[in-house]
Amino acid sequence: MDNKVKSGKEILEDFFTNISKVENVDTVLAESLITLYQQNKLTDTNLKNELQKLREKQCQPKLKK
């Protein structure tokens, strides 16, 4: 058997490549996570800030034109 063990970086790359394809995953949230990861900004503080922005955006009443 010639099983290759994936590195942590490879596992993260696979995860963030496929997260938006997972059933029942919010695509907006997934895209936010992917962006933070790609920018090397996936930290506790940045993640909390991004989640707060998404909550605020979701709670804003829809303005009628």
SELO-437672 format. One record per atom (N, C-alpha, C, O): residue number from 1; residue in one letter; atom name; x, y, z. Coordinates in pm, 1 decimal, always signed. Example, Ala and Ser with C-alpha at 12.3 -4.5 7.8 and 13.67 -1.06 7.14 Angstrom:
+-----+-----+------+----------+----------+----------+
:   n : res : atom :     east :    north :       up :
+-----+-----+------+----------+----------+----------+
:   1 :   A :    N :  +1319.0 :   -569.0 :   +780.0 :
:   1 :   A :   CA :  +1230.0 :   -450.0 :   +780.0 :
:   1 :   A :    C :  +1320.0 :   -330.0 :   +780.0 :
:   1 :   A :    O :  +1423.6 :   -331.9 :   +846.5 :
:   2 :   S :    N :  +1285.0 :   -225.0 :   +708.0 :
:   2 :   S :   CA :  +1367.0 :   -106.0 :   +714.0 :
:   2 :   S :    C :  +1290.0 :     +3.0 :   +787.0 :
:   2 :   S :    O :  +1340.9 :   +113.8 :   +803.9 :
+-----+-----+------+----------+----------+----------+
//
This chain:
+-----+-----+------+----------+----------+----------+
:   n : res : atom :     east :    north :       up :
+-----+-----+------+----------+----------+----------+
:   1 :   M :    N :    +84.1 :   -118.3 :     +0.0 :
:   1 :   M :   CA :     +0.0 :     +0.0 :     +0.0 :
:   1 :   M :    C :    +88.3 :   +124.1 :     +0.0 :
:   1 :   M :    O :   +183.6 :   +136.3 :    +76.9 :
:   2 :   D :    N :    +53.3 :   +213.2 :    -87.2 :
:   2 :   D :   CA :   +130.0 :   +335.5 :   -101.2 :
:   2 :   D :    C :    +38.6 :   +455.1 :    -74.1 :
:   2 :   D :    O :    +15.6 :   +538.9 :   -161.3 :
:   3 :   N :    N :    -12.9 :   +460.7 :    +49.7 :
:   3 :   N :   CA :   -102.6 :   +570.2 :    +88.0 :
:   3 :   N :    C :    -21.3 :   +692.1 :   +127.3 :
:   3 :   N :    O :    +65.6 :   +685.4 :   +214.2 :
:   4 :   K :    N :    -51.0 :   +803.3 :    +61.9 :
:   4 :   K :   CA :    +17.6 :   +927.9 :    +92.8 :
:   4 :   K :    C :    -58.6 :   +998.9 :   +203.5 :
:   4 :   K :    O :   -180.0 :  +1016.7 :   +193.8 :
:   5 :   V :    N :    +10.2 :  +1038.7 :   +306.4 :
:   5 :   V :   CA :    -50.8 :  +1112.8 :   +415.2 :
:   5 :   V :    C :    -50.1 :  +1259.9 :   +377.1 :
:   5 :   V :    O :    +53.8 :  +1315.0 :   +340.8 :
:   6 :   K :    N :   -167.4 :  +1323.6 :   +385.8 :
:   6 :   K :   CA :   -177.8 :  +1464.9 :   +350.5 :
:   6 :   K :    C :   -122.6 :  +1550.6 :   +463.3 :
:   6 :   K :    O :   -134.8 :  +1518.1 :   +581.4 :
:   7 :   S :    N :    -61.8 :  +1660.5 :   +422.8 :
:   7 :   S :   CA :    -13.3 :  +1756.6 :   +521.6 :
:   7 :   S :    C :   -131.7 :  +1839.4 :   +570.7 :
:   7 :   S :    O :   -239.5 :  +1836.3 :   +511.4 :
:   8 :   G :    N :   -111.0 :  +1912.3 :   +677.8 :
:   8 :   G :   CA :   -215.1 :  +2000.1 :   +729.8 :
:   8 :   G :    C :   -257.3 :  +2102.7 :   +626.6 :
:   8 :   G :    O :   -376.1 :  +2131.9 :   +612.8 :
:   9 :   K :    N :   -160.8 :  +2157.9 :   +553.9 :
:   9 :   K :   CA :   -191.0 :  +2257.0 :   +449.9 :
:   9 :   K :    C :   -276.5 :  +2196.2 :   +339.5 :
:   9 :   K :    O :   -370.3 :  +2260.0 :   +291.7 :
:  10 :   E :    N :   -245.4 :  +2074.2 :   +299.0 :
:  10 :   E :   CA :   -324.4 :  +2007.3 :   +195.0 :
:  10 :   E :    C :   -466.9 :  +1981.4 :   +242.6 :
:  10 :   E :    O :   -561.6 :  +1995.9 :   +165.4 :
:  11 :   I :    N :   -482.7 :  +1943.6 :   +368.0 :
:  11 :   I :   CA :   -616.4 :  +1920.1 :   +423.7 :
:  11 :   I :    C :   -696.2 :  +2049.9 :   +424.3 :
:  11 :   I :    O :   -813.5 :  +2051.0 :   +386.9 :
:  12 :   L :    N :   -632.7 :  +2160.1 :   +467.0 :
:  12 :   L :   CA :   -700.6 :  +2290.0 :   +467.8 :
:  12 :   L :    C :   -737.8 :  +2333.9 :   +326.0 :
:  12 :   L :    O :   -847.9 :  +2384.2 :   +303.5 :
:  13 :   E :    N :   -647.5 :  +2315.2 :   +231.7 :
:  13 :   E :   CA :   -676.1 :  +2351.5 :    +92.5 :
:  13 :   E :    C :   -796.7 :  +2273.4 :    +40.4 :
:  13 :   E :    O :   -885.1 :  +2331.1 :    -23.0 :
:  14 :   D :    N :   -800.9 :  +2142.8 :    +66.7 :
:  14 :   D :   CA :   -914.5 :  +2060.0 :    +25.3 :
:  14 :   D :    C :  -1043.5 :  +2108.5 :    +90.0 :
:  14 :   D :    O :  -1146.9 :  +2118.8 :    +24.0 :
:  15 :   F :    N :  -1036.7 :  +2138.2 :   +219.8 :
:  15 :   F :   CA :  -1154.2 :  +2183.4 :   +293.3 :
:  15 :   F :    C :  -1208.4 :  +2312.8 :   +233.9 :
:  15 :   F :    O :  -1327.6 :  +2321.6 :   +204.2 :
:  16 :   F :    N :  -1123.5 :  +2412.5 :   +216.2 :
:  16 :   F :   CA :  -1169.8 :  +2542.2 :   +167.7 :
:  16 :   F :    C :  -1204.2 :  +2539.6 :    +19.1 :
:  16 :   F :    O :  -1280.0 :  +2624.6 :    -27.6 :
:  17 :   T :    N :  -1150.8 :  +2445.2 :    -54.9 :
:  17 :   T :   CA :  -1187.8 :  +2429.0 :   -195.2 :
:  17 :   T :    C :  -1329.1 :  +2372.4 :   -207.4 :
:  17 :   T :    O :  -1402.3 :  +2406.1 :   -300.5 :
:  18 :   N :    N :  -1366.3 :  +2287.0 :   -113.9 :
:  18 :   N :   CA :  -1493.4 :  +2215.5 :   -124.9 :
:  18 :   N :    C :  -1602.5 :  +2260.6 :    -28.9 :
:  18 :   N :    O :  -1714.0 :  +2208.9 :    -36.0 :
:  19 :   I :    N :  -1574.8 :  +2354.6 :    +60.2 :
:  19 :   I :   CA :  -1672.2 :  +2391.9 :   +162.2 :
:  19 :   I :    C :  -1803.3 :  +2443.2 :   +102.7 :
:  19 :   I :    O :  -1910.4 :  +2414.7 :   +156.3 :
:  20 :   S :    N :  -1796.6 :  +2517.4 :     -5.9 :
:  20 :   S :   CA :  -1919.7 :  +2572.3 :    -62.6 :
:  20 :   S :    C :  -2003.0 :  +2466.1 :   -134.2 :
:  20 :   S :    O :  -2118.6 :  +2491.1 :   -168.6 :
:  21 :   K :    N :  -1946.1 :  +2348.8 :   -156.8 :
:  21 :   K :   CA :  -2017.6 :  +2239.1 :   -222.1 :
:  21 :   K :    C :  -2088.3 :  +2147.9 :   -122.8 :
:  21 :   K :    O :  -2165.6 :  +2060.8 :   -162.7 :
:  22 :   V :    N :  -2062.3 :  +2167.2 :     +6.3 :
:  22 :   V :   CA :  -2122.3 :  +2082.9 :   +108.6 :
:  22 :   V :    C :  -2269.2 :  +2119.5 :   +124.1 :
:  22 :   V :    O :  -2305.1 :  +2237.1 :   +130.0 :
:  23 :   E :    N :  -2352.8 :  +2017.8 :   +130.5 :
:  23 :   E :   CA :  -2496.7 :  +2039.6 :   +143.5 :
:  23 :   E :    C :  -2528.5 :  +2116.4 :   +271.6 :
:  23 :   E :    O :  -2469.8 :  +2090.7 :   +376.7 :
:  24 :   N :    N :  -2620.8 :  +2209.6 :   +261.7 :
:  24 :   N :   CA :  -2671.0 :  +2290.9 :   +373.5 :
:  24 :   N :    C :  -2569.9 :  +2390.5 :   +430.2 :
:  24 :   N :    O :  -2590.7 :  +2443.4 :   +539.4 :
:  25 :   V :    N :  -2462.1 :  +2416.6 :   +359.0 :
:  25 :   V :   CA :  -2366.4 :  +2518.2 :   +403.3 :
:  25 :   V :    C :  -2406.0 :  +2649.9 :   +337.2 :
:  25 :   V :    O :  -2423.3 :  +2656.7 :   +215.5 :
:  26 :   D :    N :  -2420.0 :  +2753.2 :   +418.0 :
:  26 :   D :   CA :  -2455.1 :  +2885.6 :   +367.0 :
:  26 :   D :    C :  -2343.4 :  +2933.3 :   +274.0 :
:  26 :   D :    O :  -2227.4 :  +2941.5 :   +314.5 :
:  27 :   T :    N :  -2378.4 :  +2964.3 :   +150.6 :
:  27 :   T :   CA :  -2276.3 :  +3000.7 :    +51.9 :
:  27 :   T :    C :  -2208.2 :  +3134.0 :    +83.8 :
:  27 :   T :    O :  -2089.1 :  +3150.7 :    +57.3 :
:  28 :   V :    N :  -2282.7 :  +3228.2 :   +140.2 :
:  28 :   V :   CA :  -2223.4 :  +3357.4 :   +175.6 :
:  28 :   V :    C :  -2120.0 :  +3338.4 :   +285.8 :
:  28 :   V :    O :  -2010.9 :  +3395.2 :   +280.4 :
:  29 :   L :    N :  -2155.1 :  +3258.3 :   +385.2 :
:  29 :   L :   CA :  -2061.8 :  +3228.6 :   +493.4 :
:  29 :   L :    C :  -1939.9 :  +3153.6 :   +440.1 :
:  29 :   L :    O :  -1826.3 :  +3184.7 :   +476.1 :
:  30 :   A :    N :  -1964.0 :  +3055.8 :   +354.9 :
:  30 :   A :   CA :  -1853.1 :  +2978.5 :   +297.7 :
:  30 :   A :    C :  -1758.5 :  +3068.7 :   +220.4 :
:  30 :   A :    O :  -1636.8 :  +3056.4 :   +233.7 :
:  31 :   E :    N :  -1812.4 :  +3158.8 :   +140.3 :
:  31 :   E :   CA :  -1728.6 :  +3249.6 :    +62.7 :
:  31 :   E :    C :  -1649.4 :  +3343.0 :   +154.2 :
:  31 :   E :    O :  -1534.2 :  +3375.2 :   +125.4 :
:  32 :   S :    N :  -1710.1 :  +3385.7 :   +262.6 :
:  32 :   S :   CA :  -1638.4 :  +3470.6 :   +358.9 :
:  32 :   S :    C :  -1521.0 :  +3395.0 :   +420.9 :
:  32 :   S :    O :  -1411.7 :  +3450.0 :   +434.7 :
:  33 :   L :    N :  -1543.3 :  +3270.2 :   +457.7 :
:  33 :   L :   CA :  -1437.1 :  +3188.1 :   +515.8 :
:  33 :   L :    C :  -1325.1 :  +3164.2 :   +415.0 :
:  33 :   L :    O :  -1207.0 :  +3172.6 :   +448.8 :
:  34 :   I :    N :  -1363.0 :  +3134.7 :   +292.0 :
:  34 :   I :   CA :  -1264.1 :  +3111.1 :   +187.0 :
:  34 :   I :    C :  -1178.8 :  +3235.6 :   +166.0 :
:  34 :   I :    O :  -1056.5 :  +3226.6 :   +154.9 :
:  35 :   T :    N :  -1243.2 :  +3350.9 :   +160.6 :
:  35 :   T :   CA :  -1170.7 :  +3476.9 :   +140.2 :
:  35 :   T :    C :  -1072.5 :  +3502.6 :   +254.0 :
:  35 :   T :    O :   -956.8 :  +3536.6 :   +229.5 :
:  36 :   L :    N :  -1117.7 :  +3486.5 :   +377.3 :
:  36 :   L :   CA :  -1028.1 :  +3506.7 :   +491.5 :
:  36 :   L :    C :   -909.8 :  +3409.3 :   +485.4 :
:  36 :   L :    O :   -796.1 :  +3447.9 :   +512.4 :
:  37 :   Y :    N :   -936.1 :  +3285.6 :   +450.7 :
:  37 :   Y :   CA :   -829.3 :  +3185.3 :   +442.2 :
:  37 :   Y :    C :   -728.9 :  +3222.4 :   +332.7 :
:  37 :   Y :    O :   -607.9 :  +3216.4 :   +354.4 :
:  38 :   Q :    N :   -779.3 :  +3260.6 :   +215.5 :
:  38 :   Q :   CA :   -691.3 :  +3293.6 :   +103.5 :
:  38 :   Q :    C :   -606.2 :  +3416.8 :   +131.4 :
:  38 :   Q :    O :   -495.3 :  +3429.2 :    +79.3 :
:  39 :   Q :    N :   -657.6 :  +3507.2 :   +213.1 :
:  39 :   Q :   CA :   -584.2 :  +3628.9 :   +247.0 :
:  39 :   Q :    C :   -494.8 :  +3609.6 :   +370.4 :
:  39 :   Q :    O :   -434.5 :  +3705.0 :   +419.4 :
:  40 :   N :    N :   -486.9 :  +3486.6 :   +419.4 :
:  40 :   N :   CA :   -412.6 :  +3455.0 :   +542.1 :
:  40 :   N :    C :   -460.5 :  +3539.3 :   +659.9 :
:  40 :   N :    O :   -380.8 :  +3581.6 :   +743.7 :
:  41 :   K :    N :   -590.2 :  +3563.0 :   +665.2 :
:  41 :   K :   CA :   -649.3 :  +3643.3 :   +772.2 :
:  41 :   K :    C :   -753.1 :  +3564.6 :   +851.4 :
:  41 :   K :    O :   -840.0 :  +3623.7 :   +915.5 :
:  42 :   L :    N :   -744.8 :  +3434.0 :   +847.4 :
:  42 :   L :   CA :   -840.8 :  +3350.4 :   +918.8 :
:  42 :   L :    C :   -797.3 :  +3339.5 :  +1065.4 :
:  42 :   L :    O :   -738.9 :  +3240.2 :  +1108.7 :
:  43 :   T :    N :   -828.4 :  +3445.3 :  +1138.8 :
:  43 :   T :   CA :   -796.4 :  +3450.0 :  +1281.3 :
:  43 :   T :    C :   -926.0 :  +3457.4 :  +1359.8 :
:  43 :   T :    O :  -1032.6 :  +3482.1 :  +1303.5 :
:  44 :   D :    N :   -916.4 :  +3436.1 :  +1488.0 :
:  44 :   D :   CA :  -1032.0 :  +3442.9 :  +1576.3 :
:  44 :   D :    C :  -1101.1 :  +3578.3 :  +1564.3 :
:  44 :   D :    O :  -1222.9 :  +3584.8 :  +1547.9 :
:  45 :   T :    N :  -1024.4 :  +3684.9 :  +1572.2 :
:  45 :   T :   CA :  -1080.4 :  +3820.3 :  +1567.5 :
:  45 :   T :    C :  -1144.2 :  +3849.8 :  +1432.1 :
:  45 :   T :    O :  -1256.2 :  +3900.5 :  +1426.2 :
:  46 :   N :    N :  -1074.2 :  +3818.7 :  +1323.9 :
:  46 :   N :   CA :  -1129.5 :  +3844.5 :  +1190.7 :
:  46 :   N :    C :  -1254.3 :  +3761.5 :  +1164.6 :
:  46 :   N :    O :  -1348.6 :  +3809.1 :  +1101.3 :
:  47 :   L :    N :  -1255.5 :  +3638.8 :  +1212.4 :
:  47 :   L :   CA :  -1372.1 :  +3553.2 :  +1195.6 :
:  47 :   L :    C :  -1492.1 :  +3608.5 :  +1272.2 :
:  47 :   L :    O :  -1603.5 :  +3611.0 :  +1219.9 :
:  48 :   K :    N :  -1469.6 :  +3652.7 :  +1396.1 :
:  48 :   K :   CA :  -1577.9 :  +3713.4 :  +1474.4 :
:  48 :   K :    C :  -1630.6 :  +3838.4 :  +1405.9 :
:  48 :   K :    O :  -1751.9 :  +3858.5 :  +1399.2 :
:  49 :   N :    N :  -1541.7 :  +3922.6 :  +1355.0 :
:  49 :   N :   CA :  -1582.7 :  +4044.7 :  +1286.0 :
:  49 :   N :    C :  -1663.8 :  +4013.8 :  +1160.5 :
:  49 :   N :    O :  -1764.6 :  +4079.0 :  +1133.0 :
:  50 :   E :    N :  -1619.7 :  +3915.6 :  +1086.2 :
:  50 :   E :   CA :  -1690.0 :  +3878.1 :   +963.1 :
:  50 :   E :    C :  -1828.8 :  +3822.0 :   +994.8 :
:  50 :   E :    O :  -1926.0 :  +3854.4 :   +926.6 :
:  51 :   L :    N :  -1837.8 :  +3739.4 :  +1096.5 :
:  51 :   L :   CA :  -1968.3 :  +3685.1 :  +1136.7 :
:  51 :   L :    C :  -2062.0 :  +3796.4 :  +1181.6 :
:  51 :   L :    O :  -2181.2 :  +3794.2 :  +1151.0 :
:  52 :   Q :    N :  -2008.4 :  +3892.6 :  +1253.4 :
:  52 :   Q :   CA :  -2089.5 :  +4006.7 :  +1298.1 :
:  52 :   Q :    C :  -2141.6 :  +4085.7 :  +1178.2 :
:  52 :   Q :    O :  -2258.1 :  +4125.6 :  +1175.9 :
:  53 :   K :    N :  -2056.1 :  +4108.2 :  +1078.9 :
:  53 :   K :   CA :  -2098.3 :  +4179.9 :   +957.8 :
:  53 :   K :    C :  -2209.4 :  +4104.4 :   +886.2 :
:  53 :   K :    O :  -2306.9 :  +4164.2 :   +840.8 :
:  54 :   L :    N :  -2194.1 :  +3973.0 :   +876.4 :
:  54 :   L :   CA :  -2295.2 :  +3892.2 :   +808.4 :
:  54 :   L :    C :  -2428.1 :  +3895.5 :   +884.0 :
:  54 :   L :    O :  -2534.6 :  +3902.5 :   +822.6 :
:  55 :   R :    N :  -2421.6 :  +3890.5 :  +1017.8 :
:  55 :   R :   CA :  -2544.6 :  +3898.3 :  +1098.7 :
:  55 :   R :    C :  -2614.1 :  +4032.2 :  +1078.5 :
:  55 :   R :    O :  -2735.6 :  +4037.8 :  +1059.4 :
:  56 :   E :    N :  -2536.6 :  +4139.5 :  +1083.0 :
:  56 :   E :   CA :  -2593.2 :  +4272.9 :  +1065.6 :
:  56 :   E :    C :  -2655.4 :  +4287.5 :   +927.2 :
:  56 :   E :    O :  -2763.0 :  +4345.6 :   +912.2 :
:  57 :   K :    N :  -2587.9 :  +4235.2 :   +827.8 :
:  57 :   K :   CA :  -2638.2 :  +4242.9 :   +690.8 :
:  57 :   K :    C :  -2769.5 :  +4164.8 :   +677.5 :
:  57 :   K :    O :  -2862.6 :  +4208.9 :   +610.2 :
:  58 :   Q :    N :  -2775.1 :  +4049.4 :   +742.2 :
:  58 :   Q :   CA :  -2893.0 :  +3964.3 :   +735.2 :
:  58 :   Q :    C :  -3011.5 :  +4026.1 :   +810.0 :
:  58 :   Q :    O :  -3126.4 :  +4005.7 :   +770.9 :
:  59 :   C :    N :  -2984.8 :  +4100.4 :   +915.9 :
:  59 :   C :   CA :  -3090.9 :  +4158.0 :   +998.2 :
:  59 :   C :    C :  -3142.0 :  +4291.5 :   +946.0 :
:  59 :   C :    O :  -3245.6 :  +4339.4 :   +992.1 :
:  60 :   Q :    N :  -3072.5 :  +4352.0 :   +851.8 :
:  60 :   Q :   CA :  -3117.2 :  +4480.4 :   +798.3 :
:  60 :   Q :    C :  -3248.0 :  +4460.3 :   +724.5 :
:  60 :   Q :    O :  -3262.0 :  +4366.3 :   +646.2 :
:  61 :   P :    N :  -3344.9 :  +4549.4 :   +749.5 :
:  61 :   P :   CA :  -3471.3 :  +4537.0 :   +676.1 :
:  61 :   P :    C :  -3449.3 :  +4565.7 :   +527.7 :
:  61 :   P :    O :  -3370.2 :  +4652.3 :   +490.4 :
:  62 :   K :    N :  -3519.1 :  +4493.2 :   +446.7 :
:  62 :   K :   CA :  -3509.6 :  +4512.7 :   +302.9 :
:  62 :   K :    C :  -3578.4 :  +4644.1 :   +266.4 :
:  62 :   K :    O :  -3695.7 :  +4664.3 :   +297.8 :
:  63 :   L :    N :  -3506.2 :  +4731.3 :   +201.3 :
:  63 :   L :   CA :  -3561.8 :  +4858.8 :   +159.3 :
:  63 :   L :    C :  -3636.5 :  +4842.2 :    +27.9 :
:  63 :   L :    O :  -3584.2 :  +4784.9 :    -67.6 :
:  64 :   K :    N :  -3758.0 :  +4892.4 :    +23.8 :
:  64 :   K :   CA :  -3836.5 :  +4884.3 :    -98.8 :
:  64 :   K :    C :  -3808.6 :  +5006.3 :   -183.8 :
:  64 :   K :    O :  -3798.0 :  +5117.9 :   -132.8 :
:  65 :   K :    N :  -3796.8 :  +4984.9 :   -312.0 :
:  65 :   K :   CA :  -3769.7 :  +5094.5 :   -404.9 :
:  65 :   K :    C :  -3898.5 :  +5149.3 :   -460.3 :
:  65 :   K :    O :  -3896.4 :  +5242.6 :   -540.6 :
+-----+-----+------+----------+----------+----------+
//
